[in-house]
Amino acid sequence: MQHVILTGISRGLGKALFENLVSREDTHLIGMGRTFSKELEKSQVSLVACNLSDTENLPVLKNLVPKGGDVVFINNAGTVEPIGAVGGLSVDKLRYAAAVNYISPMLLCNQLIALCKENGRKLRIVNISSGAAHYPIPGWAAYCSSKAAFKMFLDVVAEQEKTDSMVEVVHVDPGIMDTGMQEQIRAADAAGFPRLAEFQAYKTAGKLRTPEETAQQIIRDYIP
């Protein structure tokens, strides 16, 4: 039995990943999110209410992951806000972005690595990353920096574990998808986000991938 922990299951790519994994054989799915629809609550999986912005009250994973079996952690939850020029950003939204995109995933991975090492279980960390983790995008200072920070954290983990096959790190850039995050981007103020017209054009030109096809590819390529 393989245990798959997935964050951000309520919408977008996370929801699509959940729907494709929920009926998978020999997989115990643990879905984490702030809220759950009635449809999700009826599914035969473990649902964990978790607000990643509350770094002081994250779930204790050793109480959620049964003994035996390898573990896959899919770090999917994320926020692109606040969008705008540095100097005019909301302090609360900056803290929120740092918590959701970096601090909480870091703390959860720290828990999981300790848990798996203690019990001799293999751990694969699948980080849903972004091109924004590699290069600066004006208006996306919070998103670019927090995604880059967590990528570097995992790169250090990979370097630390390179002689041990028990922990594996995989970064996945899903590309530009037709999700709620893209709606937020298209609704941004052009004064604080110079590339607004470019991202609006992705939608009108039909260049956005669906979360469903992206989820299927990720599972096929990265979820053993």
C-alpha positions, 0 to 999 in steps of 0.5 A: 500500500502506498500513501499519497498526501496531496495538498490543495485538493479543493480546486484547480490542479489539486482537485484534478489530481485528487479525482484521478488518484481517488480510485487508484488501486493500492493507494491510500489518499490523504487529501489536505485542504481548508474546506471540502465539498460534499462530494469530497466528503463522500469519497473513501479517502482521508480528508485533513482540514489544514490551513497552510497559512497557519504555520503554528497548527499544521497536522501531525503527519505521524498520526495520519499516515498508517504504518507500512508502505511508501509515501508520496507527498505532492506539494500542490497548494499555492498562492500567486497573490499579492500581485503588484509592485514591491512597496505597495504590497499588503503585509498580511498577504505577503505573510500569507504567501510565505506561509503557504508557498514556503514555510508550511511545505517546508515544515511538512517535509521536515516531518515526513522525512523524519517519519520515513527515516524512522520507519525505513520507508521510501519518500518521494516529494513531488513539488508542483513548481513554476517557471517563476521559481527560476526567473523574476516576473515583475509584480510577482515578487512574493510568488517568485521568491517563495516558490524559489525558496521552497525549491532551494529547500528541496534541492538541499534535501536532494543533495543531503540524500543523494547517497540514500535512495530512501528520499527522492525529490521531483520538481514539476512545472505544470505550465500555464493552466486554466485555473482560478490562479489564472483568473486572479492573474488576469484580474490584476492591475496592469500598473503593478503587473506589466505582463497582464496583457500577455497572460490575458492573451493566453486565455483568449488564444486558447493556450491554457492547458486543462487541469485534468490533462495536466493531472493525468500527465503528472500521475503518469510520469511522476506518481509510481 
